[in-house]
């Protein structure tokens, strides 16, 4: 039965509450026939995400069965955590707040409301790094080896469209598209592919040899001539892709030109030299490397951050390939594997291998404090594992 005003006043008196201190309107709550726990989920949103939803945007929950769910807006990724609350949270459709009741002077004395559901926890969002390692991993299952490759005709691996990647990768659409650009993926017949490294180098060498034979400036490589000259050797879209990957595009007098990127070109040619050797004598490597790059480019070791590591403790000094993208994505596993490779690291050496782990507002320093122990060695600060390296 619904309460009347006299019953409400009697209840207030029993509770020793002074009606004069309360709003005249009373909410009488009762559980609706469908009210149950777990029927509804609550999600706490920051104002920016709320505004995005109100403007007609959408939020997507992403993750496969074995992954922890993340929530994505169009350009950001959030971890979802359940937060328990000691207060029971009630869902009351059309519920009026004290402010609304105050404004509504003529409102009736008793409002009977039905509770549609209840919960004692809600989802809390925390901004996180997009989980993008998997993107490269999926595309590396079947790298593109060129139009003549037999493997491409017989490959049993899945190929991925933009929509496939949106549903498989735990990141927002903007972050995924940005990462595809960062790893130099290209769309071939509607599918995203990564060029197999040897094929990429083959294409790059075609362009470098053409620049050399035509005596062009490295800062003014004409697209049209490249396509005309090299189009008989490789598909034109591949020539353009390699120029977009290794150059900066600009227009001059209605023509498209590329300015070749020195650091990226030198880095790729270093990788080509290093991938066939376990360790390379550093001074010999530097000499061969400089000879292998186009005339007018200068090689520097800092072009190899996150790609190769110099071992200063060996005599003579050596250099070897160590690619950051081959290391684990999880923080602790990443540090375990780095300390497995080398027991003590300087901050300069380890930074390129942990930089990508930094969350928002986090620095390499805070990561090192958490996962490593520092000590001084010959006046230099070095970091080693906090746990025994197995």
Beta strands, then each sheet from edge to edge (+ up, - down):
strand 1: 26-31
strand 2: 43-44
strand 3: 60-62
strand 4: 70-72
strand 5: 77-91
strand 6: 110-115
strand 7: 117-127
strand 8: 186-188
strand 9: 191-193
strand 10: 221-222
strand 11: 247-252
strand 12: 255-260
strand 13: 280-281
strand 14: 308-311
strand 15: 318-321
strand 16: 345-346
strand 17: 372-377
strand 18: 380-385
sheet 1: 1+ 6+
sheet 2: 2+ 7+ 5- 4+ 3-
sheet 3: 8+ 9-
sheet 4: 10+ 12- 11+
sheet 5: 13+ 15- 14+
sheet 6: 16+ 18- 17+
end
